[in-house]
């Protein structure tokens, strides 16, 4: 068992992967900041215009895929290194609706005021 551990420690490819993992940990932190900025800009765009920005939708979806690829690499679920060592995720890889195919934004229902009357209570009040 100790020989196996010594062989693993001396294995250069594991150390190289460790360096890539450290690099992608830094890239992940930067990607989180960019992803948050996209979400804030999209929110402000919707707040001002009432509709979503198609370019931000596409880029946000690509960022989500990129972050997913980093997480898969970091957790050894994938051997493929994400961007910049492979292609940037394309719009076709992501589930982004086309600019004209966006569903309309739904308005939130207003909060309920007070308690709702039950059918039995309402019937009792009608009789009284």
Secondary structure as UniProt FT lines:
FT   HELIX           2..10
FT   HELIX           12..49
FT   HELIX           54..74
FT   TURN            75..76
FT   TURN            83..84
FT   HELIX           91..93
FT   TURN            94..95
FT   HELIX           99..101
FT   HELIX           119..127
//
